Amino acid sequence: MKVSRFVVNYFEENTFILWDEASRQAMAVDPGMMKDYERDAVTKFIDEHGLCLQMVLVTHMHIDHVMSARWLASRYGCPVAASLDDEMLARRMPEQVQFFRLRMPAQPLDIDCPLADGDVLSLGDEEIHVLATPGHSPGGLCFYLPQSGVVVAGDTLFAGGVGRVDLPGGDMDTEVASIKAKLFILPDDTMVVSGHGDATTIGREKQYNPYLR
């Protein structure tokens, strides 16, 4: 599985395109683009590689991760998939824009395809396992690709850090428990691609992450 990253918006958020080279099937994860040129870069990549976007996956419903979720889903005729435990945040997109003092319109975001812990999606010949990891938000999800040895961790786990918990629905004890129960059981060489910053591995975070010792 190919994992292509686009760093977008004021928060330097990582938007990912997961794509299968053989079938040309693809999924977008956390399309947080806020500028036209950011949207253009993502759609140009999809179109030039001849990809067929199957779904827009959302790790959590914070504005910096979903600003272009409905726009991208509408452009390619596919659903937005996320946890219903984040529905409260999804309905409060206008309030989130105001909170972060962003000068742009935002509408409540509907979840077309509810995802829950243990769900398994298919992309090409590969499975994507849905892991519920609440803590940064009530409905936080990670997406694990066992055949590729990659987990898309959203803002649950970073290189040397964890997601902030001072926003509505955040809880540090819950977040740490989620990481240890769902992510730290993965093989140590699993690559972690997060919602912000550079990639890391499960083994590295087990050994060095100061929040998780």
Accessible surface in RSA format (square Angstrom, percent):
REM  Atomic radii and reference values for relative SASA: ProtOr
REM  Chains: A
REM  Algorithm: Lee & Richards
REM  Probe-radius: 1.40
REM  Slices: 20
REM RES _ NUM      All-atoms   Total-Side   Main-Chain    Non-polar    All polar
REM                ABS   REL    ABS   REL    ABS   REL    ABS   REL    ABS   REL
RES MET A   1    56.90  29.5   0.52   0.3  56.38 134.2   3.80   3.2  53.10  70.3
RES LYS A   2    91.05  44.4  89.16  54.7   1.89   4.5  36.32  32.7  54.73  58.3
RES VAL A   3    49.73  32.7  16.89  15.3  32.83  79.1  16.91  14.7  32.82  89.0
RES SER A   4    23.15  19.6  18.17  24.3   4.97  11.5  12.11  25.8  11.04  15.5
RES ARG A   5   114.99  48.3  85.41  43.5  29.58  70.4  23.00  31.4  91.99  55.7
RES PHE A   6    34.78  17.4  30.44  18.9   4.34  11.3  34.78  21.1   0.00   0.0
RES VAL A   7    83.34  54.8  53.04  48.0  30.30  73.0  53.04  46.1  30.30  82.2
RES VAL A   8     6.28   4.1   3.93   3.6   2.35   5.7   6.28   5.5   0.00   0.0
RES ASN A   9    16.88  11.6   0.00   0.0  16.88  40.6   5.25  12.6  11.63  11.2
RES TYR A  10   125.44  58.6  90.80  51.7  34.64  90.1  83.69  62.9  41.75  51.5
RES PHE A  11    62.06  31.0  45.13  28.0  16.93  44.0  52.53  31.8   9.53  27.3
RES GLU A  12   120.32  69.1 118.60  89.7   1.72   4.1  31.61  61.1  88.72  72.4
RES GLU A  13     0.00   0.0   0.00   0.0   0.00   0.0   0.00   0.0   0.00   0.0
RES ASN A  14     2.34   1.6   1.63   1.6   0.72   1.7   0.00   0.0   2.34   2.3
RES THR A  15     0.00   0.0   0.00   0.0   0.00   0.0   0.00   0.0   0.00   0.0
RES PHE A  16     6.24   3.1   6.24   3.9   0.00   0.0   6.24   3.8   0.00   0.0
RES ILE A  17     0.00   0.0   0.00   0.0   0.00   0.0   0.00   0.0   0.00   0.0
RES LEU A  18     0.00   0.0   0.00   0.0   0.00   0.0   0.00   0.0   0.00   0.0
RES TRP A  19    19.14   7.7  19.14   9.3   0.00   0.0  19.14  10.2   0.00   0.0
RES ASP A  20    24.04  16.8  23.91  23.8   0.13   0.3   0.13   0.3  23.91  23.8
RES GLU A  21    95.49  54.8  86.78  65.6   8.71  20.7  27.44  53.1  68.05  55.6
RES ALA A  22    96.72  88.9  56.91  87.8  39.81  90.6  68.68  96.7  28.04  74.3
RES SER A  23    53.49  45.2  24.01  32.0  29.47  67.9  34.47  73.4  19.02  26.6
RES ARG A  24    83.78  35.2  83.78  42.7   0.00   0.0  30.96  42.3  52.82  32.0
RES GLN A  25    59.05  33.0  59.05  43.2   0.00   0.0   5.51  11.7  53.54  40.6
RES ALA A  26     0.00   0.0   0.00   0.0   0.00   0.0   0.00   0.0   0.00   0.0
RES MET A  27     5.41   2.8   5.41   3.6   0.00   0.0   5.41   4.6   0.00   0.0
RES ALA A  28     0.00   0.0   0.00   0.0   0.00   0.0   0.00   0.0   0.00   0.0
RES VAL A  29     0.47   0.3   0.47   0.4   0.00   0.0   0.47   0.4   0.00   0.0
RES ASP A  30     2.65   1.9   2.65   2.6   0.00   0.0   0.36   0.8   2.29   2.3
RES PRO A  31     0.00   0.0   0.00   0.0   0.00   0.0   0.00   0.0   0.00   0.0
RES GLY A  32     0.00   0.0   0.00   N/A   0.00   0.0   0.00   0.0   0.00   0.0
RES MET A  33     0.00   0.0   0.00   0.0   0.00   0.0   0.00   0.0   0.00   0.0
RES MET A  34    22.75  11.8   0.16   0.1  22.59  53.8   2.05   1.7  20.70  27.4
RES LYS A  35    85.70  41.8  83.17  51.0   2.53   6.0  41.14  37.0  44.56  47.5
RES ASP A  36   109.12  76.4 102.91 102.4   6.21  14.7  31.49  74.1  77.63  77.4
RES TYR A  37   153.68  71.7 146.44  83.3   7.23  18.8 113.57  85.3  40.11  49.4
RES GLU A  38    14.32   8.2  11.47   8.7   2.85   6.8   6.75  13.1   7.57   6.2
RES ARG A  39    57.17  24.0  57.17  29.1   0.00   0.0   6.01   8.2  51.16  31.0
RES ASP A  40    86.43  60.5  84.17  83.8   2.26   5.3  26.12  61.5  60.30  60.1
RES ALA A  41    46.86  43.1  36.00  55.6  10.87  24.7  43.01  60.6   3.86  10.2
RES VAL A  42     0.14   0.1   0.14   0.1   0.00   0.0   0.14   0.1   0.00   0.0
RES THR A  43     7.51   5.3   7.51   7.6   0.00   0.0   0.69   0.9   6.82  10.3
RES LYS A  44   126.04  61.5 119.61  73.4   6.44  15.3  68.16  61.3  57.89  61.7
RES PHE A  45    37.04  18.5  32.80  20.3   4.24  11.0  36.73  22.3   0.31   0.9
RES ILE A  46     0.18   0.1   0.18   0.1   0.00   0.0   0.18   0.1   0.00   0.0
RES ASP A  47    75.87  53.1  53.79  53.5  22.08  52.2  31.75  74.7  44.12  44.0
RES GLU A  48   122.94  70.6  84.05  63.6  38.88  92.6  39.42  76.2  83.52  68.2
RES HIS A  49    65.41  35.7  56.18  39.0   9.23  23.6  38.04  39.2  27.37  31.9
RES GLY A  50    51.14  63.1   0.00   N/A  51.14  63.1  35.88  98.5  15.26  34.2
RES LEU A  51    15.53   8.6   0.00   0.0  15.53  39.0   0.36   0.2  15.17  40.8
RES CYS A  52    73.72  55.8  68.32  76.2   5.40  12.7  27.22  69.0  46.50  50.1
RES LEU A  53     9.12   5.1   0.00   0.0   9.12  22.9   0.00   0.0   9.12  24.5
RES GLN A  54    61.19  34.2  48.22  35.2  12.97  30.9  12.52  26.7  48.66  36.9
RES MET A  55    26.83  13.9  26.83  17.8   0.00   0.0  26.83  22.8   0.00   0.0
RES VAL A  56     0.00   0.0   0.00   0.0   0.00   0.0   0.00   0.0   0.00   0.0
RES LEU A  57     0.00   0.0   0.00   0.0   0.00   0.0   0.00   0.0   0.00   0.0
RES VAL A  58     0.55   0.4   0.00   0.0   0.55   1.3   0.00   0.0   0.55   1.5
RES THR A  59     1.80   1.3   1.08   1.1   0.72   1.7   1.11   1.5   0.68   1.0
RES HIS A  60     5.13   2.8   3.40   2.4   1.73   4.4   3.20   3.3   1.94   2.3
RES MET A  61     0.07   0.0   0.07   0.0   0.00   0.0   0.07   0.1   0.00   0.0
RES HIS A  62     8.52   4.7   8.52   5.9   0.00   0.0   5.77   5.9   2.76   3.2
RES ILE A  63     2.00   1.1   2.00   1.5   0.00   0.0   2.00   1.4   0.00   0.0
RES ASP A  64    14.53  10.2  14.53  14.5   0.00   0.0   2.12   5.0  12.41  12.4
RES HIS A  65     0.00   0.0   0.00   0.0   0.00   0.0   0.00   0.0   0.00   0.0
RES VAL A  66     6.03   4.0   0.94   0.9   5.09  12.3   0.94   0.8   5.09  13.8
RES MET A  67    33.72  17.5  15.86  10.5  17.86  42.5  15.69  13.3  18.03  23.9
RES SER A  68     0.00   0.0   0.00   0.0   0.00   0.0   0.00   0.0   0.00   0.0
RES ALA A  69     0.00   0.0   0.00   0.0   0.00   0.0   0.00   0.0   0.00   0.0
RES ARG A  70    85.60  35.9  84.43  43.0   1.17   2.8  60.27  82.4  25.33  15.4
RES TRP A  71    79.85  32.0  70.11  33.9   9.74  22.9  52.88  28.2  26.97  43.8
RES LEU A  72     0.00   0.0   0.00   0.0   0.00   0.0   0.00   0.0   0.00   0.0
RES ALA A  73     1.19   1.1   0.23   0.4   0.95   2.2   0.45   0.6   0.73   1.9
RES SER A  74    77.65  65.6  47.58  63.5  30.07  69.3  41.46  88.3  36.19  50.7
RES ARG A  75   127.34  53.5  90.77  46.3  36.57  87.1  29.57  40.4  97.77  59.3
RES TYR A  76    53.23  24.9  27.86  15.9  25.37  66.0  34.42  25.9  18.81  23.2
RES GLY A  77    71.35  88.0   0.00   N/A  71.35  88.0  36.87 101.2  34.48  77.2
RES CYS A  78    14.29  10.8   2.67   3.0  11.62  27.3   7.02  17.8   7.27   7.8
RES PRO A  79    45.77  33.4  42.00  38.3   3.77  13.7  45.49  37.6   0.28   1.8
RES VAL A  80     0.00   0.0   0.00   0.0   0.00   0.0   0.00   0.0   0.00   0.0
RES ALA A  81     0.00   0.0   0.00   0.0   0.00   0.0   0.00   0.0   0.00   0.0
RES ALA A  82     1.60   1.5   1.60   2.5   0.00   0.0   1.60   2.3   0.00   0.0
RES SER A  83     8.88   7.5   7.91  10.6   0.97   2.2   0.41   0.9   8.47  11.9
RES LEU A  84    89.60  49.9  77.94  55.8  11.66  29.3  78.11  54.9  11.49  30.9
RES ASP A  85    98.27  68.8  81.66  81.3  16.62  39.3  13.49  31.8  84.78  84.6
RES ASP A  86     1.41   1.0   0.97   1.0   0.43   1.0   1.41   3.3   0.00   0.0
RES GLU A  87    79.52  45.7  79.42  60.1   0.10   0.2  15.21  29.4  64.31  52.5
RES MET A  88    85.08  44.1  74.44  49.3  10.64  25.3  81.18  69.0   3.90   5.2
RES LEU A  89     5.40   3.0   5.40   3.9   0.00   0.0   5.40   3.8   0.00   0.0
RES ALA A  90     0.00   0.0   0.00   0.0   0.00   0.0   0.00   0.0   0.00   0.0
RES ARG A  91   112.20  47.1 102.57  52.3   9.63  22.9  39.94  54.6  72.26  43.8
RES ARG A  92    95.31  40.0  95.31  48.6   0.00   0.0  25.00  34.2  70.31  42.6
RES MET A  93     4.38   2.3   4.38   2.9   0.00   0.0   4.38   3.7   0.00   0.0
RES PRO A  94    44.90  32.7  41.59  37.9   3.31  12.0  43.97  36.3   0.94   5.8
RES GLU A  95    83.38  47.9  78.88  59.7   4.50  10.7  36.35  70.3  47.03  38.4
RES GLN A  96    18.89  10.6  16.80  12.3   2.10   5.0  17.31  36.8   1.58   1.2
RES VAL A  97     9.23   6.1   9.23   8.4   0.00   0.0   9.23   8.0   0.00   0.0
RES GLN A  98   137.41  76.8 119.30  87.2  18.11  43.1  42.97  91.5  94.44  71.6
RES PHE A  99   131.30  65.7 105.07  65.1  26.23  68.3 114.95  69.7  16.35  46.8
RES PHE A 100    52.38  26.2  32.62  20.2  19.76  51.4  37.09  22.5  15.30  43.8
RES ARG A 101   215.04  90.3 188.58  96.1  26.46  63.0  69.57  95.1 145.47  88.2
RES LEU A 102    22.53  12.5  11.52   8.2  11.01  27.7  13.17   9.2   9.36  25.2
RES ARG A 103   240.08 100.8 202.33 103.1  37.75  89.9  81.63 111.6 158.45  96.0
RES MET A 104    36.94  19.1  20.57  13.6  16.36  39.0  25.68  21.8  11.26  14.9
RES PRO A 105   116.53  84.9  99.18  90.4  17.34  63.0 110.56  91.3   5.97  37.1
RES ALA A 106    18.01  16.6   1.80   2.8  16.21  36.9   8.08  11.4   9.93  26.3
RES GLN A 107   136.40  76.3 124.89  91.3  11.51  27.4  55.46 118.1  80.93  61.4
RES PRO A 108    52.59  38.3  36.38  33.2  16.21  58.9  36.38  30.0  16.21 100.7
RES LEU A 109    10.38   5.8   8.61   6.2   1.77   4.5   9.85   6.9   0.54   1.4
RES ASP A 110    83.66  58.6  79.07  78.7   4.59  10.8  21.39  50.3  62.27  62.1
RES ILE A 111    24.04  13.7   1.02   0.8  23.02  55.5   1.02   0.7  23.02  62.5
RES ASP A 112    71.76  50.3  38.08  37.9  33.68  79.6  21.83  51.4  49.93  49.8
RES CYS A 113    35.72  27.0  33.94  37.9   1.79   4.2   6.95  17.6  28.77  31.0
RES PRO A 114    73.67  53.7  58.45  53.3  15.21  55.3  58.59  48.4  15.08  93.7
RES LEU A 115     8.57   4.8   3.23   2.3   5.34  13.4   3.91   2.7   4.66  12.5
RES ALA A 116    58.66  53.9  54.32  83.8   4.34   9.9  58.65  82.6   0.01   0.0
RES ASP A 117    73.56  51.5  49.43  49.2  24.13  57.1  17.55  41.3  56.01  55.9
RES GLY A 118    57.01  70.3   0.00   N/A  57.01  70.3  37.37 102.5  19.64  44.0
RES ASP A 119    51.18  35.9  46.01  45.8   5.17  12.2  12.94  30.5  38.24  38.1
RES VAL A 120    75.49  49.7  44.39  40.2  31.10  74.9  44.39  38.6  31.10  84.3
RES LEU A 121    25.56  14.2  22.32  16.0   3.24   8.1  25.56  17.9   0.00   0.0
RES SER A 122    79.34  67.0  62.27  83.1  17.06  39.3  32.77  69.8  46.57  65.2
RES LEU A 123     0.11   0.1   0.00   0.0   0.11   0.3   0.11   0.1   0.00   0.0
RES GLY A 124    24.50  30.2   0.00   N/A  24.50  30.2   5.83  16.0  18.67  41.8
RES ASP A 125   137.66  96.4 113.14 112.6  24.52  58.0  41.03  96.6  96.63  96.4
RES GLU A 126    13.98   8.0  12.67   9.6   1.32   3.1   5.46  10.6   8.53   7.0
RES GLU A 127    79.25  45.5  79.25  60.0   0.00   0.0  18.53  35.8  60.73  49.6
RES ILE A 128     0.00   0.0   0.00   0.0   0.00   0.0   0.00   0.0   0.00   0.0
RES HIS A 129    54.33  29.7  54.33  37.8   0.00   0.0  34.47  35.5  19.85  23.1
RES VAL A 130     0.38   0.2   0.00   0.0   0.38   0.9   0.00   0.0   0.38   1.0
RES LEU A 131    24.82  13.8  24.82  17.8   0.00   0.0  24.82  17.4   0.00   0.0
RES ALA A 132    26.63  24.5  25.30  39.0   1.33   3.0  25.30  35.6   1.33   3.5
RES THR A 133     0.36   0.3   0.00   0.0   0.36   0.9   0.00   0.0   0.36   0.5
RES PRO A 134    42.75  31.2  42.75  39.0   0.00   0.0  42.75  35.3   0.00   0.0
RES GLY A 135     1.70   2.1   0.00   N/A   1.70   2.1   0.82   2.3   0.87   2.0
RES HIS A 136     7.29   4.0   6.82   4.7   0.46   1.2   6.48   6.7   0.80   0.9
RES SER A 137     0.01   0.0   0.01   0.0   0.00   0.0   0.00   0.0   0.01   0.0
RES PRO A 138    46.15  33.6  33.84  30.8  12.31  44.8  38.99  32.2   7.16  44.5
RES GLY A 139     4.08   5.0   0.00   N/A   4.08   5.0   2.91   8.0   1.17   2.6
RES GLY A 140     4.26   5.3   0.00   N/A   4.26   5.3   3.55   9.7   0.71   1.6
RES LEU A 141     3.09   1.7   2.09   1.5   1.00   2.5   2.09   1.5   1.00   2.7
RES CYS A 142     0.00   0.0   0.00   0.0   0.00   0.0   0.00   0.0   0.00   0.0
RES PHE A 143     0.00   0.0   0.00   0.0   0.00   0.0   0.00   0.0   0.00   0.0
RES TYR A 144    26.94  12.6  26.94  15.3   0.00   0.0  17.37  13.1   9.57  11.8
RES LEU A 145     0.00   0.0   0.00   0.0   0.00   0.0   0.00   0.0   0.00   0.0
RES PRO A 146    50.17  36.6  31.88  29.1  18.29  66.5  32.07  26.5  18.10 112.5
RES GLN A 147   121.24  67.8  81.19  59.3  40.05  95.3  47.36 100.8  73.87  56.0
RES SER A 148    39.72  33.6   8.60  11.5  31.12  71.7  14.24  30.3  25.48  35.7
RES GLY A 149    24.30  30.0   0.00   N/A  24.30  30.0  20.30  55.7   3.99   8.9
RES VAL A 150    13.62   9.0  13.62  12.3   0.00   0.0  13.62  11.8   0.00   0.0
RES VAL A 151     0.00   0.0   0.00   0.0   0.00   0.0   0.00   0.0   0.00   0.0
RES VAL A 152     1.62   1.1   1.62   1.5   0.00   0.0   1.62   1.4   0.00   0.0
RES ALA A 153     0.08   0.1   0.00   0.0   0.08   0.2   0.00   0.0   0.08   0.2
RES GLY A 154     1.93   2.4   0.00   N/A   1.93   2.4   1.87   5.1   0.06   0.1
RES ASP A 155     9.52   6.7   7.96   7.9   1.56   3.7   0.08   0.2   9.44   9.4
RES THR A 156     4.95   3.5   4.54   4.6   0.41   1.0   0.29   0.4   4.66   7.0
RES LEU A 157     0.00   0.0   0.00   0.0   0.00   0.0   0.00   0.0   0.00   0.0
RES PHE A 158    38.87  19.4  38.87  24.1   0.00   0.0  38.87  23.6   0.00   0.0
RES ALA A 159    54.80  50.4  29.56  45.6  25.24  57.4  30.40  42.8  24.41  64.7
RES GLY A 160    39.78  49.1   0.00   N/A  39.78  49.1  24.20  66.4  15.58  34.9
RES GLY A 161    11.10  13.7   0.00   N/A  11.10  13.7  11.10  30.5   0.00   0.0
RES VAL A 162    17.56  11.6   2.17   2.0  15.39  37.1   2.17   1.9  15.39  41.7
RES GLY A 163     0.76   0.9   0.00   N/A   0.76   0.9   0.25   0.7   0.51   1.1
RES ARG A 164   117.32  49.3 102.94  52.5  14.38  34.2  57.70  78.9  59.62  36.1
RES VAL A 165    38.21  25.1  27.01  24.4  11.21  27.0  27.07  23.5  11.14  30.2
RES ASP A 166   104.64  73.3  67.77  67.5  36.87  87.2  48.59 114.4  56.05  55.9
RES LEU A 167    16.82   9.4  12.04   8.6   4.78  12.0  13.12   9.2   3.70  10.0
RES PRO A 168    69.26  50.5  57.28  52.2  11.98  43.6  68.81  56.8   0.45   2.8
RES GLY A 169    42.45  52.3   0.00   N/A  42.45  52.3  20.22  55.5  22.23  49.8
RES GLY A 170    21.79  26.9   0.00   N/A  21.79  26.9   0.07   0.2  21.72  48.6
RES ASP A 171    65.68  46.0  62.12  61.8   3.56   8.4  20.81  49.0  44.87  44.7
RES MET A 172    68.93  35.7  65.16  43.1   3.77   9.0  63.71  54.2   5.22   6.9
RES ASP A 173   117.77  82.5 109.01 108.5   8.76  20.7  32.06  75.5  85.71  85.5
RES THR A 174    53.74  38.2  48.40  49.1   5.34  12.7  30.18  40.5  23.56  35.6
RES GLU A 175     0.14   0.1   0.14   0.1   0.00   0.0   0.14   0.3   0.00   0.0
RES VAL A 176    30.13  19.8  30.13  27.3   0.00   0.0  30.13  26.2   0.00   0.0
RES ALA A 177    57.17  52.6  49.39  76.2   7.78  17.7  55.74  78.5   1.43   3.8
RES SER A 178    10.10   8.5   4.60   6.1   5.50  12.7   5.23  11.1   4.87   6.8
RES ILE A 179     0.00   0.0   0.00   0.0   0.00   0.0   0.00   0.0   0.00   0.0
RES LYS A 180    92.48  45.1  83.05  51.0   9.43  22.5  47.04  42.3  45.44  48.4
RES ALA A 181    59.16  54.4  42.92  66.2  16.24  37.0  51.78  72.9   7.38  19.5
RES LYS A 182    54.97  26.8  54.25  33.3   0.72   1.7  41.30  37.2  13.67  14.6
RES LEU A 183     0.00   0.0   0.00   0.0   0.00   0.0   0.00   0.0   0.00   0.0
RES PHE A 184    26.25  13.1  19.94  12.4   6.31  16.4  19.94  12.1   6.31  18.1
RES ILE A 185   127.93  72.8  93.94  70.0  33.99  81.9 101.16  72.8  26.77  72.7
RES LEU A 186    15.62   8.7  12.71   9.1   2.91   7.3  13.08   9.2   2.54   6.8
RES PRO A 187    74.12  54.0  61.85  56.4  12.27  44.6  73.94  61.0   0.19   1.2
RES ASP A 188    79.83  55.9  71.42  71.1   8.41  19.9  27.06  63.7  52.77  52.6
RES ASP A 189   120.56  84.5  98.76  98.3  21.81  51.6  45.77 107.7  74.79  74.6
RES THR A 190     1.49   1.1   1.11   1.1   0.38   0.9   0.38   0.5   1.11   1.7
RES MET A 191    90.33  46.8  90.33  59.8   0.00   0.0  73.84  62.8  16.49  21.8
RES VAL A 192     0.00   0.0   0.00   0.0   0.00   0.0   0.00   0.0   0.00   0.0
RES VAL A 193    14.18   9.3  13.36  12.1   0.82   2.0  14.18  12.3   0.00   0.0
RES SER A 194     1.06   0.9   0.08   0.1   0.98   2.3   0.08   0.2   0.98   1.4
RES GLY A 195     1.38   1.7   0.00   N/A   1.38   1.7   1.38   3.8   0.00   0.0
RES HIS A 196    43.49  23.8  40.19  27.9   3.29   8.4  33.13  34.1  10.36  12.1
RES GLY A 197    44.50  54.9   0.00   N/A  44.50  54.9  36.57 100.4   7.93  17.8
RES ASP A 198   101.37  71.0  94.66  94.2   6.72  15.9  29.68  69.8  71.70  71.5
RES ALA A 199    48.21  44.3  25.67  39.6  22.54  51.3  26.27  37.0  21.94  58.1
RES THR A 200     2.87   2.0   0.31   0.3   2.56   6.1   1.94   2.6   0.93   1.4
RES THR A 201    33.71  24.0  33.71  34.2   0.00   0.0  27.17  36.5   6.54   9.9
RES ILE A 202     0.00   0.0   0.00   0.0   0.00   0.0   0.00   0.0   0.00   0.0
RES GLY A 203    16.73  20.6   0.00   N/A  16.73  20.6  12.41  34.0   4.32   9.7
RES ARG A 204   120.54  50.6 113.90  58.1   6.64  15.8  38.47  52.6  82.07  49.7
RES GLU A 205     4.05   2.3   4.05   3.1   0.00   0.0   0.01   0.0   4.04   3.3
RES LYS A 206    81.91  40.0  63.84  39.2  18.08  43.0  36.14  32.5  45.77  48.8
RES GLN A 207   116.05  64.9  96.19  70.3  19.86  47.3  33.15  70.6  82.90  62.9
RES TYR A 208   128.20  59.9 121.80  69.3   6.40  16.6  87.12  65.5  41.08  50.6
RES ASN A 209     0.38   0.3   0.00   0.0   0.38   0.9   0.11   0.3   0.27   0.3
RES PRO A 210    85.31  62.2  61.41  56.0  23.90  86.9  62.38  51.5  22.93 142.5
RES TYR A 211   122.74  57.3 100.95  57.4  21.79  56.7  58.84  44.2  63.91  78.8
RES LEU A 212     8.09   4.5   0.18   0.1   7.91  19.9   0.63   0.4   7.46  20.1
RES ARG A 213   188.68  79.2 125.50  64.0  63.18 150.4  83.64 114.3 105.04  63.7
END  Absolute sums over single chains surface
CHAIN  1 A     9385.5       7278.8       2106.8       4867.9       4517.6
END  Absolute sums over all chains
TOTAL          9385.5       7278.8       2106.8       4867.9       4517.6
